[in-house]
């Protein structure tokens, strides 16, 4: 009889102890799990940092070799051909002062020769005009010379045109434009040709 009573009295005390130990184990288990997880994370992070460091070291070790230039390759020299078509070997590249003076003297002589030729051609035109008017009864068609065609003043009036063209040729000879300087003889030549043509036309009247 005492044994069942003793068992009943002891039984409630064993159960709380068991439950108490279970509760304590349950309380300590999350802490242990969290501690172990923290340790695992720390190990993982350390491993990752070591791998990153190793990769950086390998990259830094490989960069100098990649940055080094290759061996220089010899390049064949390129021959530059001078455009011979635009160069005249017979003509010097520089012009001396003596050559400029000689060229100017030559132009002055040609200008004076053309001035004499134009004046002579104008005189020939005036003589043929007077001859056609007095002998055949021709009429001067130039309105600027018509007032002077009836007397000898025609010889002086007809020289105005050639003198003006001589002056124009002289100005063109020293123009700033190269193409004008190369065509300074055109006005005098045109005056000479026109006067000779008019004189020949006057001689055609009978």
Legacy VTK file of the C-alpha trace (Angstrom):
# vtk DataFile Version 3.0
C-alpha trace
ASCII
DATASET POLYDATA
POINTS 206 float
0.000 0.000 0.000
2.876 2.304 0.709
4.437 1.661 -2.623
1.477 2.895 -4.667
1.227 5.978 -2.507
4.927 6.658 -2.813
4.669 6.255 -6.582
1.781 8.675 -6.760
3.640 11.190 -4.668
6.813 10.934 -6.697
5.128 10.892 -10.096
4.036 14.546 -10.123
7.557 15.594 -9.180
9.225 13.637 -12.013
6.926 15.056 -14.676
7.736 18.721 -13.884
11.430 17.908 -13.870
11.151 16.273 -17.259
9.076 19.086 -18.628
11.436 21.626 -17.115
14.466 20.007 -18.719
12.621 19.835 -22.052
11.710 23.488 -21.863
15.296 24.449 -21.025
16.565 22.417 -23.975
13.973 24.065 -26.246
15.016 27.495 -25.018
18.729 26.864 -25.592
18.283 25.191 -29.003
17.534 28.390 -31.056
20.519 30.083 -29.509
22.720 27.165 -30.473
21.279 27.073 -33.977
21.773 30.833 -34.415
25.324 30.593 -33.080
26.142 27.783 -35.474
24.565 29.657 -38.380
26.581 32.745 -37.450
29.740 30.688 -37.444
28.830 29.195 -40.827
28.114 32.652 -42.294
31.407 33.959 -40.964
33.247 31.048 -42.534
31.437 31.609 -45.828
32.228 35.338 -45.806
35.880 34.659 -44.991
36.036 32.129 -47.819
34.416 34.603 -50.239
36.829 37.343 -49.174
39.766 35.016 -49.706
38.517 34.100 -53.166
38.034 37.782 -54.086
41.500 38.609 -52.812
42.978 35.746 -54.812
41.164 36.883 -57.949
42.366 40.463 -57.506
45.913 39.258 -56.979
45.729 37.155 -60.129
44.277 40.052 -62.102
46.910 42.492 -60.862
49.597 39.954 -61.671
48.196 39.480 -65.186
47.740 43.187 -65.986
51.421 44.059 -66.516
51.836 41.251 -68.987
48.691 42.286 -70.869
49.699 45.970 -70.866
53.167 45.307 -72.249
53.392 46.333 -75.933
54.296 43.869 -78.580
57.633 43.928 -80.309
57.860 46.839 -82.839
57.293 45.751 -86.405
59.565 47.417 -88.979
57.595 49.567 -91.423
58.744 49.982 -94.983
59.408 53.620 -95.948
56.797 55.172 -98.227
58.137 56.900 -101.295
56.552 60.283 -102.003
56.443 61.010 -105.697
56.739 64.674 -106.594
54.083 65.814 -109.090
56.419 66.441 -111.993
53.535 67.612 -114.183
53.257 70.836 -112.163
56.990 71.568 -112.133
59.011 72.903 -115.023
62.676 72.013 -114.511
63.768 74.460 -117.215
62.106 77.400 -115.425
63.742 78.563 -112.178
61.599 78.756 -109.067
62.913 82.205 -108.086
62.915 85.388 -110.162
65.696 87.867 -109.694
65.358 91.643 -109.756
67.283 91.856 -113.026
64.773 89.525 -114.675
61.853 91.624 -113.434
63.468 94.779 -114.774
64.134 93.117 -118.129
60.532 91.880 -118.315
59.179 95.343 -117.546
61.461 96.904 -120.173
60.239 94.412 -122.755
56.595 95.211 -121.968
57.292 98.938 -122.236
58.831 98.480 -125.661
55.877 96.407 -126.850
53.452 98.981 -125.440
55.201 101.813 -127.253
55.193 99.820 -130.484
51.462 99.155 -130.163
50.826 102.836 -129.357
52.613 103.896 -132.541
50.749 101.223 -134.521
47.317 102.263 -133.216
48.009 105.930 -133.867
49.195 105.169 -137.395
46.150 102.973 -138.049
43.846 105.762 -136.793
45.585 108.238 -139.111
45.126 105.807 -142.004
41.416 105.530 -141.126
41.074 109.326 -141.066
42.825 109.743 -144.440
40.698 107.077 -146.149
37.558 108.644 -144.665
38.443 112.091 -145.967
39.338 110.574 -149.360
35.993 108.741 -149.615
34.035 111.843 -148.601
35.773 114.214 -151.027
36.028 111.903 -154.023
33.028 109.593 -153.868
30.689 111.609 -151.627
30.601 109.055 -148.810
29.113 109.877 -145.406
30.712 109.328 -141.999
28.526 106.892 -140.031
30.249 107.300 -136.649
28.147 109.886 -134.733
31.136 110.941 -132.612
33.341 111.673 -135.646
30.641 112.979 -137.958
31.020 116.656 -136.863
34.743 116.525 -137.759
34.420 114.608 -141.025
34.003 117.763 -143.159
37.481 119.186 -142.448
41.019 118.255 -141.443
40.180 118.252 -137.720
39.196 114.641 -138.239
42.891 113.666 -137.967
43.078 114.995 -134.402
39.641 113.820 -133.296
40.210 110.273 -134.469
43.287 109.953 -132.185
41.206 110.231 -128.999
40.117 106.592 -129.092
43.608 105.112 -129.560
45.038 107.338 -126.807
42.380 106.181 -124.343
43.011 102.537 -125.231
46.769 103.061 -124.826
46.150 104.414 -121.335
43.884 101.452 -120.535
46.590 99.015 -121.662
49.142 100.791 -119.454
46.887 100.468 -116.401
46.192 96.810 -117.133
49.931 96.133 -117.295
50.278 96.922 -113.551
46.963 95.512 -112.362
46.701 93.503 -109.131
45.015 90.630 -110.984
47.325 88.302 -112.871
44.879 87.572 -115.678
44.512 91.308 -116.351
48.285 91.756 -116.454
48.546 88.999 -119.057
45.909 90.703 -121.264
47.168 94.293 -121.181
47.841 94.254 -124.977
44.211 93.478 -125.929
42.843 97.104 -125.998
45.632 98.397 -128.241
45.418 95.395 -130.534
41.636 95.844 -130.869
42.112 99.522 -131.707
44.713 98.712 -134.363
42.572 96.015 -135.983
39.399 98.150 -136.021
41.192 101.157 -137.543
42.764 99.032 -140.257
39.419 97.397 -141.037
37.674 100.785 -141.313
40.453 102.135 -143.552
40.223 99.108 -145.838
36.440 99.518 -145.953
36.806 103.193 -146.952
39.138 102.272 -149.774
36.461 99.949 -151.191
34.360 102.967 -152.254
34.929 104.081 -155.852
LINES 1 207
206 0 1 2 3 4 5 6 7 8 9 10 11 12 13 14 15 16 17 18 19 20 21 22 23 24 25 26 27 28 29 30 31 32 33 34 35 36 37 38 39 40 41 42 43 44 45 46 47 48 49 50 51 52 53 54 55 56 57 58 59 60 61 62 63 64 65 66 67 68 69 70 71 72 73 74 75 76 77 78 79 80 81 82 83 84 85 86 87 88 89 90 91 92 93 94 95 96 97 98 99 100 101 102 103 104 105 106 107 108 109 110 111 112 113 114 115 116 117 118 119 120 121 122 123 124 125 126 127 128 129 130 131 132 133 134 135 136 137 138 139 140 141 142 143 144 145 146 147 148 149 150 151 152 153 154 155 156 157 158 159 160 161 162 163 164 165 166 167 168 169 170 171 172 173 174 175 176 177 178 179 180 181 182 183 184 185 186 187 188 189 190 191 192 193 194 195 196 197 198 199 200 201 202 203 204 205
